[in-house]
Amino acid sequence: MEIVISHETGSRPVTVFRPRGDIDASNYQEFEQKVREAHAAGMRDLLLDLSEVPYVSSAGVRALHSIFMLLRGTLPSESDEAMKVGLRDGSFKSPHLKLLNVSGRTLETMKIAGLDMFIEIHDDVKKAVASF
């Protein structure tokens, strides 16, 4: 899997990952590992540009959930209970993980899995970066 990594600056630094190709059982671990490596190197805010990802399988959804959990660990002020309440009432969205340019098929998968309830989805890079 090829992933182009770049950096944008809004109110704080944002790392942008642009994977190419499906995220599925054949590569989800590699995808997740690259995010973990970036996190270990200091990345805290991640924008995933999925414009070149036509399909995300259940394994890809699992990877996105793991990434959400990894970045959630950087929220010292968020209690687990507050997050659970926010997830139930729709008020919680990850401040550290956002998606960009999600295709129709992938968006449908995200909605079925419930990822759209806690991860913001954008279609404009400037607005997405500004949302961090």
C-alpha positions as CSV (number, residue, x, y, z in Angstrom):
1,M,0.0,0.0,0.0
2,E,1.3,3.4,-0.9
3,I,0.6,6.2,1.5
4,V,1.7,9.8,0.7
5,I,2.3,11.7,3.9
6,S,2.3,15.5,4.1
7,H,1.8,18.2,6.7
8,E,-0.6,21.1,6.9
9,T,-0.7,23.8,9.5
10,G,-3.9,25.3,10.8
11,S,-4.3,26.3,14.4
12,R,-1.9,23.4,15.1
13,P,0.2,20.9,12.9
14,V,-1.9,18.3,11.1
15,T,-0.4,15.2,9.4
16,V,-2.2,14.2,6.2
17,F,-2.2,10.6,5.1
18,R,-3.2,9.9,1.5
19,P,-3.5,6.1,1.0
20,R,-3.9,4.7,-2.5
21,G,-6.1,1.7,-3.1
22,D,-8.5,-0.3,-1.0
23,I,-8.0,-0.7,2.7
24,D,-8.8,-4.3,3.3
25,A,-7.5,-7.6,4.9
26,S,-4.4,-7.6,2.6
27,N,-3.0,-4.3,3.9
28,Y,-4.9,-2.9,7.0
29,Q,-2.1,-3.9,9.3
30,E,0.5,-2.1,7.2
31,F,-1.8,1.0,7.2
32,E,-2.3,0.9,10.9
33,Q,1.4,0.4,11.5
34,K,2.3,3.5,9.5
35,V,0.0,5.5,11.6
36,R,1.4,4.0,14.8
37,E,4.9,4.9,13.6
38,A,3.9,8.5,12.9
39,H,2.2,8.7,16.3
40,A,5.4,7.4,18.0
41,A,7.3,10.1,16.1
42,G,5.1,12.8,17.6
43,M,2.0,13.1,15.3
44,R,-1.1,13.9,17.3
45,D,-3.6,15.2,14.7
46,L,-4.3,13.1,11.6
47,L,-6.4,13.9,8.5
48,L,-7.0,10.8,6.4
49,D,-7.6,11.8,2.8
50,L,-9.5,8.9,1.3
51,S,-9.9,10.3,-2.2
52,E,-7.9,7.5,-3.7
53,V,-9.5,4.7,-1.5
54,P,-12.4,3.3,-3.4
55,Y,-13.3,0.6,-0.8
56,V,-12.8,0.0,2.9
57,S,-13.5,-3.5,4.1
58,S,-14.4,-4.6,7.7
59,A,-10.7,-5.0,8.3
60,G,-10.2,-1.4,7.2
61,V,-12.9,-0.3,9.5
62,R,-11.2,-2.1,12.3
63,A,-7.9,-0.3,11.5
64,L,-9.8,3.1,11.6
65,H,-11.2,2.2,14.9
66,S,-7.7,1.3,16.2
67,I,-6.4,4.6,15.0
68,F,-9.2,6.4,16.7
69,M,-8.4,4.6,19.9
70,L,-4.7,5.4,19.6
71,L,-5.3,9.1,19.1
72,R,-7.9,9.1,21.8
73,G,-5.2,8.2,24.2
74,T,-3.8,11.7,23.7
75,L,-6.9,13.3,25.3
76,P,-5.9,13.7,29.0
77,S,-9.0,15.8,29.7
78,E,-11.6,13.4,28.2
79,S,-13.0,10.9,30.6
80,D,-14.2,7.6,29.2
81,E,-17.7,8.3,30.6
82,A,-17.9,11.7,29.0
83,M,-16.9,10.2,25.7
84,K,-19.5,7.4,26.0
85,V,-22.2,9.9,26.7
86,G,-21.0,12.0,23.7
87,L,-21.1,9.0,21.4
88,R,-24.6,8.2,22.5
89,D,-26.0,11.7,22.0
90,G,-23.9,12.5,18.9
91,S,-22.0,15.4,20.5
92,F,-18.5,13.7,20.6
93,K,-16.3,13.8,17.5
94,S,-12.6,13.0,17.6
95,P,-10.6,16.2,17.9
96,H,-7.5,14.3,16.6
97,L,-8.8,12.2,13.7
98,K,-10.8,13.5,10.7
99,L,-11.6,12.1,7.2
100,L,-11.4,13.8,3.9
101,N,-12.9,13.0,0.5
102,V,-14.7,9.8,1.4
103,S,-16.2,8.0,-1.7
104,G,-19.8,7.1,-1.7
105,R,-19.1,3.3,-1.3
106,T,-16.7,4.0,1.5
107,L,-19.0,6.5,3.2
108,E,-21.8,3.8,3.2
109,T,-19.4,1.4,4.9
110,M,-18.5,4.0,7.5
111,K,-22.2,4.7,8.2
112,I,-23.0,1.0,8.6
113,A,-20.1,0.6,11.0
114,G,-21.0,3.8,12.9
115,L,-17.7,5.5,12.3
116,D,-19.5,8.7,11.1
117,M,-20.9,9.1,14.6
118,F,-17.5,9.9,16.1
119,I,-15.2,10.9,13.2
120,E,-15.9,14.1,11.2
121,I,-16.0,13.7,7.5
122,H,-15.0,16.7,5.2
123,D,-14.8,17.3,1.5
124,D,-12.5,20.4,1.6
125,V,-8.9,20.2,2.8
126,K,-8.8,23.8,4.0
127,K,-11.9,23.4,6.1
128,A,-10.8,20.0,7.4
129,V,-7.4,21.4,8.5
130,A,-9.1,24.4,10.1
131,S,-11.4,22.0,12.1
132,F,-8.5,20.7,14.2
